[in-house]
Amino acid sequence: MLTLYRRHLADCPHEAEGRNYTKCSCPIYRDGFIKSKRIRQSLDTSSWDRARRRLADIESEAAGERVRKPFPDALDTFLIAREVEGSTLRKYKRILTRLKEFAARHEIATVDRLGLEHLDAYRQTRRVNALSWSKELQLLRTFFSFCVKRKWCEENPAKDMDMPPDPKPKPREPYTSEEIIRILAACDTFGKYRYERLRAKAMILLLRRYGLRVSDVAMLERDRVRNGRIFLHAMKNGAALWLPLWDDVQAALSVVPPTMGAPADCRYFFWTGLGARDGHIETVDRTLQAVFRKSGVEHANAHRFRHTLATEILVSGGTIEDAANVLGDSPAVVRKHYAKWSTAYQTRTLELLERIHGKATGTKLVHEKILPGSASESEFRMVLEEGVEPS
């Protein structure tokens, strides 16, 4: 059993009143026996609340009830156990480092000492929108669940935090034909050398035609392009997905200069095969960002090409499964983000309402094909007739 007491300093005016006097700010010590061993030691604090918490931790640890896991050690163990891409791991580390710094400022040494009220205070320090916080909160829930399974804490405080109500990403429009032309033109004028311009042109065309991710473009291997086709990835059913190699893509890839410093037998179009993979992907991303800035297209980024291709597939009559196969996403993800562009989805909705209310007499549907690269409107357009008020 351990007890707490004040060990008065030499200049304390209450020194003569003994160790049981508690209304001064002298350091607090613990005294007692643990497993028949006398313990008399400072708790490195003058706060009674903090001293009581530390004493409870010491007694629990001595009784073998709980493993005390310091925050830095818990975070390192969690990150090592994650099997994710390097960029995702860096994002996890960035988010959890903020939590570790918050815990250090509030003198929360171990993960089991952080409760819901601390997370509420931490939320107030995070000046982010609802969507960003929902993703961050999901990571915190995963981290504390990891700790609970290893008995580093008894409960998951992040699980009791309310998720923001229906966080939605900002709507992202597909590129128009004019914007794509401006981006391709920027490939011929940005930078200083022909070397980087030829490489950028091939990268942009790969994004445009196949909706690849930046990492897929950066790591594209030469043996994926052969016999007039390009291999993208394996589909959900394990089958290889080969797509036609468009003439403009083939022409651009044929003149891509060998990567500087690459060996003679390098199997990559844009990488030497040496050094850090993540560092190379970041370099490619910076090149693309330079092209987008040069083009002057607002909100231009590589991911919008995926959005553009998904939209074109759906407005041209392709199914959600078709778009998912090409993009390498699940149908659920495509349905969540792109269903509004699906002609089949809209047709089913209209047919359902017509079965309920009957066919509309004041309007008719006109089908207008949207040209590739310009899918800024739905394929279905309402044409005004008698009795219909213009919006």
C-alpha positions in Angstrom: 0.0 0.0 0.0 1.4 3.4 -1.0 0.6 6.8 0.5 1.2 10.3 -0.7 2.9 13.1 1.2 4.5 16.5 0.8 8.3 16.6 1.2 8.7 20.2 2.2 11.6 22.2 0.8 14.0 24.0 3.1 12.5 27.4 2.3 8.9 26.2 2.8 7.2 28.2 5.6 5.2 25.0 6.5 8.2 22.7 7.0 7.6 22.4 10.7 4.0 21.2 10.2 5.2 17.9 8.9 4.6 15.7 5.9 0.8 15.6 6.3 0.4 19.3 5.5 -0.8 19.5 1.9 -1.6 23.1 1.2 1.8 24.2 -0.1 3.4 23.6 -3.5 6.3 21.3 -2.4 6.9 18.1 -4.4 4.8 15.1 -3.7 6.4 11.7 -2.8 5.0 8.2 -2.5 5.8 6.0 0.5 4.9 2.4 1.2 5.6 -1.2 0.3 5.3 -3.1 -3.0 5.9 -6.8 -2.8 7.5 -6.4 0.6 9.9 -3.8 -0.8 9.9 -0.3 0.8 9.4 2.4 -1.8 10.0 6.1 -1.1 10.2 8.1 -4.3 9.3 11.5 -5.8 6.3 11.5 -8.3 7.8 14.5 -10.1 4.8 16.7 -9.5 3.3 19.1 -7.0 -0.3 18.5 -8.2 -2.4 16.2 -6.0 -4.6 15.1 -8.9 -1.7 14.2 -11.1 0.0 12.5 -8.2 -3.1 10.3 -7.5 -3.3 9.3 -11.1 0.4 8.3 -11.2 0.0 6.4 -7.9 -2.9 4.5 -9.4 -0.9 3.6 -12.4 2.0 2.4 -10.3 -0.2 0.2 -8.2 -2.0 -1.3 -11.2 1.3 -2.0 -12.9 2.7 -3.6 -9.8 -0.3 -5.8 -9.5 0.1 -6.9 -13.1 -3.3 -5.6 -14.1 -2.3 -3.5 -17.1 0.6 -2.9 -19.4 1.7 0.7 -19.4 2.4 1.6 -22.9 4.0 5.1 -23.6 2.5 7.0 -26.5 5.6 7.0 -28.7 6.1 3.3 -28.3 2.4 2.6 -29.1 2.5 4.8 -32.2 5.6 3.2 -33.5 4.2 -0.3 -33.0 1.0 0.6 -34.7 2.7 2.1 -37.8 5.0 -0.8 -38.1 2.0 -3.1 -38.2 0.3 -1.2 -41.1 0.6 -2.8 -44.5 -0.1 0.3 -46.6 1.6 2.3 -49.3 4.4 4.7 -48.2 2.3 7.8 -48.9 -0.5 6.4 -46.7 1.9 5.5 -44.0 3.3 9.0 -44.0 -0.3 10.4 -43.7 -0.9 8.1 -40.7 2.3 9.2 -39.0 1.5 12.9 -39.6 -1.9 12.6 -38.0 -0.8 10.4 -35.0 2.2 12.6 -34.3 -0.2 15.5 -33.7 -2.0 13.4 -31.1 1.3 12.4 -29.5 2.3 16.1 -29.2 -1.1 16.9 -27.7 -0.7 14.1 -25.2 2.8 15.4 -24.3 1.5 18.9 -23.7 -1.1 17.6 -21.4 1.3 15.3 -19.6 -0.5 12.1 -20.7 2.3 9.6 -20.8 0.5 6.4 -21.7 -2.3 5.5 -24.1 -4.6 4.3 -21.3 -4.6 7.7 -19.6 -6.2 9.4 -22.7 -10.0 9.6 -22.4 -12.9 10.9 -24.3 -12.7 14.4 -22.7 -9.1 14.6 -23.9 -10.1 13.7 -27.5 -12.9 16.4 -27.2 -10.2 18.9 -26.4 -7.9 17.6 -29.2 -10.8 18.0 -31.7 -10.9 21.7 -30.8 -7.3 22.1 -31.9 -7.9 20.5 -35.4 -9.1 23.3 -37.7 -10.3 21.0 -40.5 -13.5 20.5 -42.3 -16.0 17.7 -41.5 -14.7 15.4 -44.2 -11.1 15.6 -43.1 -12.0 15.2 -39.5 -14.2 12.1 -40.3 -11.1 10.4 -42.0 -8.9 11.4 -39.1 -11.4 10.1 -36.5 -11.5 6.8 -38.3 -7.8 6.5 -38.0 -7.9 7.3 -34.3 -10.6 4.6 -33.8 -8.4 2.1 -35.6 -5.3 3.1 -33.5 -7.1 2.7 -30.2 -8.8 -0.5 -31.3 -5.2 -1.8 -32.0 -4.3 -0.7 -28.4 -7.3 -2.4 -26.8 -6.5 -5.7 -28.5 -3.0 -5.6 -26.9 -4.5 -4.6 -23.5 -2.7 -1.3 -23.5 -6.0 0.4 -22.7 -9.4 -0.9 -21.5 -11.6 0.9 -24.0 -11.5 2.8 -27.3 -12.3 6.5 -26.5 -12.4 7.5 -30.2 -15.3 5.1 -30.7 -17.5 7.2 -28.5 -16.9 10.4 -30.4 -19.6 11.4 -32.8 -18.8 11.2 -36.5 -19.6 14.4 -38.3 -23.0 14.3 -40.0 -22.9 13.1 -43.6 -19.5 14.7 -44.6 -19.4 15.1 -48.3 -16.4 15.9 -50.6 -16.6 19.0 -52.7 -18.1 18.2 -56.1 -15.5 17.6 -58.7 -16.4 18.3 -62.4 -14.8 16.3 -65.2 -12.4 18.2 -67.6 -13.9 19.8 -70.7 -12.4 19.2 -74.1 -11.0 22.8 -74.0 -9.3 22.2 -70.7 -7.7 19.0 -71.9 -6.4 20.8 -74.9 -4.9 23.5 -72.7 -3.2 20.9 -70.5 -1.7 19.0 -73.4 -0.5 22.3 -75.0 1.2 23.2 -71.7 3.3 20.0 -72.0 5.0 21.6 -75.0 5.9 24.9 -73.3 6.5 24.2 -69.6 10.0 23.8 -68.1 13.2 24.3 -70.0 14.2 21.1 -71.8 12.7 18.8 -74.4 13.5 15.9 -72.2 11.0 16.8 -69.5 8.4 18.0 -72.0 8.3 14.7 -73.9 8.0 12.8 -70.6 5.3 15.0 -69.4 3.3 14.7 -72.6 3.3 10.9 -72.3 2.3 11.0 -68.7 -0.7 13.3 -69.4 -1.9 11.1 -72.2 -1.7 8.0 -70.0 -3.8 9.9 -67.4 -6.2 11.1 -70.1 -6.8 7.8 -71.9 -6.7 5.3 -69.1 -7.4 7.2 -65.9 -4.3 5.8 -64.2 -3.1 6.9 -60.8 0.1 9.0 -60.6 1.9 6.0 -59.0 0.8 3.7 -61.8 2.2 6.2 -64.4 5.4 6.7 -62.5 6.0 3.0 -62.3 4.8 2.0 -65.8 6.9 -0.9 -67.1 7.8 -1.3 -70.8 6.6 -4.9 -71.0 3.1 -3.7 -70.2 2.9 -2.1 -73.6 3.0 -4.6 -76.5 1.1 -5.8 -79.6 -0.9 -2.6 -79.8 -2.3 -3.0 -76.3 -1.5 -1.8 -72.8 -1.9 -3.9 -69.6 -3.5 -1.9 -66.7 -4.1 -4.3 -63.9 -5.8 -7.4 -62.8 -9.5 -7.1 -62.3 -11.4 -8.2 -59.2 -11.9 -11.6 -60.8 -8.2 -12.0 -61.4 -8.4 -11.6 -65.2 -5.8 -9.2 -66.8 -7.3 -6.0 -68.2 -5.7 -5.1 -71.5 -6.9 -1.9 -73.3 -6.2 -0.6 -76.8 -3.0 1.4 -77.2 -4.3 4.7 -78.7 -2.2 6.2 -81.5 -1.4 9.4 -79.6 -0.3 7.4 -76.5 1.8 5.0 -78.7 3.5 8.0 -80.4 4.2 9.7 -77.1 5.7 6.6 -75.5 7.9 5.9 -78.6 9.7 9.2 -78.2 10.0 9.2 -74.4 13.8 9.6 -73.7 15.5 7.1 -71.4 15.4 8.3 -67.8 18.6 10.0 -66.8 20.9 7.7 -64.9 18.9 4.6 -65.8 20.8 1.4 -66.8 20.7 0.3 -70.5 18.2 -2.5 -69.7 15.9 -0.4 -67.6 12.4 -1.8 -67.7 10.6 1.4 -66.8 9.4 4.3 -69.0 9.9 7.0 -66.4 12.0 5.6 -63.6 15.6 4.4 -63.3 14.6 1.5 -61.1 17.1 2.8 -58.5 16.5 4.7 -55.3 13.3 5.2 -53.3 10.0 4.4 -55.1 8.0 6.9 -53.1 10.6 9.6 -53.9 10.3 9.0 -57.6 6.4 9.1 -57.4 6.7 12.5 -55.7 9.0 13.8 -58.4 6.5 12.7 -61.1 3.7 14.4 -59.2 5.7 17.6 -59.1 6.2 17.5 -62.8 2.5 17.1 -63.4 1.7 19.9 -61.0 4.1 22.2 -63.0 2.2 21.3 -66.2 -1.2 22.0 -64.6 0.1 25.4 -63.4 1.3 26.3 -66.8 -2.0 25.3 -68.4 -3.9 27.8 -66.3 -6.8 25.3 -65.8 -8.5 26.0 -62.5 -8.4 23.1 -60.0 -6.5 20.9 -62.4 -5.0 17.8 -60.9 -4.2 14.2 -61.9 -7.2 12.7 -60.2 -9.6 14.7 -62.3 -8.6 12.5 -65.3 -10.0 9.5 -63.5 -13.2 11.4 -62.8 -13.4 12.4 -66.4 -12.9 8.9 -67.8 -15.4 7.4 -65.4 -17.9 10.0 -66.5 -17.3 9.4 -70.1 -17.8 5.6 -69.7 -21.1 6.1 -67.9 -22.6 8.8 -70.2 -21.7 6.7 -73.2 -23.8 3.8 -71.9 -21.1 1.8 -69.9 -22.1 0.2 -66.7 -20.8 1.0 -63.2 -19.0 -2.4 -63.3 -17.3 -1.3 -66.6 -16.1 1.9 -65.0 -14.9 0.0 -61.9 -12.9 -2.5 -64.0 -11.1 0.3 -66.0 -10.3 2.4 -63.0 -9.4 -0.5 -60.7 -12.0 0.6 -58.1 -14.8 -1.4 -56.6 -18.3 -0.9 -58.0 -19.4 0.5 -54.7 -16.9 3.3 -54.9 -17.8 4.1 -58.5 -21.5 4.0 -57.6 -21.0 6.4 -54.7 -19.1 9.0 -56.7 -20.3 8.7 -60.3 -23.9 7.3 -60.3 -25.3 10.6 -61.3 -23.6 10.3 -64.7 -24.9 6.8 -65.4 -27.6 6.7 -68.1 -28.8 3.3 -66.9 -29.1 4.7 -63.4 -31.1 7.7 -64.6 -33.3 5.6 -66.9 -34.2 3.2 -64.1 -35.1 6.2 -61.9 -37.3 7.8 -64.6 -39.0 4.5 -65.4 -39.7 3.9 -61.7 -41.4 7.4 -61.3 -43.4 6.8 -64.5 -44.7 3.6 -63.1 -45.8 5.4 -60.0 -47.2 8.7 -61.5 -47.6 7.8 -65.1 -45.8 9.4 -68.1 -45.2 13.1 -67.9 -47.1 15.1 -70.5 -45.4 18.5 -70.1 -41.9 17.3 -70.9 -40.0 15.0 -73.1 -36.5 13.6 -73.0 -34.0 14.4 -75.6 -30.8 12.2 -75.9 -27.8 14.2 -76.9 -24.5 12.4 -77.0 -21.7 14.2 -75.1 -18.5 14.3 -76.9 -15.5 12.6 -75.3 -13.8 14.9 -72.8 -16.8 17.2 -72.4 -19.1 15.6 -69.9 -20.0 18.6 -67.9 -23.8 18.0 -68.2 -26.0 15.0 -67.9 -26.9 13.2 -71.1 -30.5 13.7 -70.3 -31.8 17.2 -70.9 -35.3 18.5 -70.3 -36.9 20.3 -73.2 -39.5 23.0 -72.4 -43.0 22.6 -73.8 -46.3 24.1 -73.2 -47.1 24.5 -69.5 -43.5 24.2 -68.3 -42.0 27.1 -66.5 -38.3 27.8 -67.3 -36.0 27.6 -64.3 
